[in-house]
Amino acid sequence: MRQAWSYAGSALFLSALAGIAFLFYFGGFNTLLSNQSASLPVELGRAQSRAHPDANIVVLGNSTAAEDFLAQWFNAHSPDEKALNLGVASGHLYLFERMLALAMRQGVGPRKIILITTPEVLSLRPDFDFLMNDLILLKTEIDAGDFLRLRDHTRDPGGYVEYASHLAVRPVLYRAELRDFFVHPRQRLEEAAAVRRWLAGFDRQTPMNEPDNSFSVCDTGPLSKLNETIGKLRRQGRAELAANAARVQAGYAVRVHQPLKVDAFETVRFRRVLQKLTAVAPVYLTAAPFYDPDFDQYPRDYRQSAAQTIRRVAAQVPGVTVVPDFAADCSVFFDTVHLNRKGGEQFTEYLRARVL
């Protein structure tokens, strides 16, 4: 009897290990993917890449790329070209090269790459770990090769061990999703089924995601007085405008007075990423426009230092073309760092004229 219980215990343990391996190392967690999953934008990029293997222009970046570059609009005005937007909100250097690799595994062979950067690309933030965030976003995509890729993105052996341990013990990257699943298992499974159907339904006729925001940040007044503006709008019963102003304030509060400084190792990482991208196709490097009239989100000195460093690094990497900054005023912004529909069309046309 004791031996039978021992066999049963061993079988249960091995089954649990097999289940964990399936869920977190062999793509099984996609059976639990939901609208709340941090990795959903990555899976969306995979679905769109699978649906458009003929795309010859790939756009990389964070949410500024995802929202500011209108791929559908670009393609409608460039019948002989096809752009694929692989921008992912909060994505950073590690994610850029991994999204390109993801698309290429789906058959995409870009002839040109547009990389849209933000001022933070060369700086660290004390409250946000960009590399760890990239690993969390990419958790459904990472594989054994990431243990090698990670070496170029860590400063020292201790840093490598810290990040590599999260790749090895993959479930820790799924903490938010697992917590949500245990709290709402039935809802999570139902959402996952709907998300899988949605992703599987992408084909060549499926419109690419494209924002259609008409709000202008000009309507919020001075950024430093957003609290007063929001209160006034609410008292006047202008709920929609107050909500837009509150959204502007939320993004502004995240960026205002952040200690920004060009970091030497982030600069090295940036050069390495450019080298990997240009090994695939020529890179058109452009800065995402932003609205910062008071220089309190991106100080003047940092802007100049970051821009000079980016130009210097780009000049060191054959195959990189730096696109001059896009000129914009408050009328084309939805908040301080994202363009509205009018701005998106102007920015996309600006890039189209310089990339084609």
C-alpha positions, 0 to 999 in steps of 0.5 A: 500500500505504501509503495502504491501511495509513493507511485501515486505521489510521484505520478502526481508530482510529475504531472504537475511538472508537466503541466507547469512546463506546458503552461509556461515553457511551451505556449500553453499559457495562451489558453489563459490569455485574456484582455488583461494580459500584459502580453496581449499586444505581443500576441496581437503583433504575432497575429498581424505578422502571420496575416501580413507576411508580405509586409516590407516595412516594419515599425518598432517602438513603444506606445508612441509608435503603436498610436502615432504611426497609422499603418492602415493609412500609410498602406492606403496611400502607398499601394506598392508598399505594406507597413506593419506596426509592431509598436507595444506600449511601454516597450523598450530596447529588448522588446524592439529586437524581439518583436522584429524576430517574432515577425520574421518567424511568421514570414515577414521579410522587411526591406526597411525598418522604422524605429520610433524612439522617445527621450527615455530610450537612453535614460534609467528611471528609478521607479521603472525597470524597462528590461524587466518590463520587456521580459514580462511583455514578451513572456509568451515569446521568450525561448532558450535563445533569450539567455544568450540575447540577455547578455548584451542587455545586462551590465554585469554577471550579477545583473545577468543572473537576476534577469536570467533567473526570471527566464528560467523560473518563467511563472514569476513573469505571469504573476499578474495573470495568475493572480487574476486567474485564481480570483476569477477562473471562470471569467478568465477562461471565457475571456481567453477563449474569446481572445484566442478566437479574435487572434485566430480570426486575423487575416489579410482583410482584417483592418490593422488597429488604428486610433481615431482620437480627435481630442486636442491637448490644446483644450486643457490649457496650461499643463501646470494648472490641470488640477484647476482645469479639471475641477472647473470643467466638472463644475461646468458639467463638461464631463467628457472634456474633464475626462480627457483632461484627467487622462492628460494629467495622468500621463503628465504626472508620470513624466514630470520632473523625472530625473533623466540622464543619458546613461552610458550602458543604455547608450551601448545597448541602443547601439547594439540594438541598432546593429541587430536591426540593420543586420536585417534591413536599413533602419530609419530612426526618428524621434516621437513628437511630444508636447512639453512647452515648459520643459518639465517632462524632458528638460532642455539639457537632457533633450540636447544631450539625448539627441546628440548621443542618438545622432552620434550612435546612429552615425557609428552604425552603417545602415541607419538614417536619422529622420529629422524631428517632426514639428508639432504643436498642441493641436495634434496631440491627444495627450503630451506624448501621443498624437490625435488622429490629425497628428497621426496622419501628418506624422505618418505622411511625414515619415512616408515621404522620407522613407519611400 
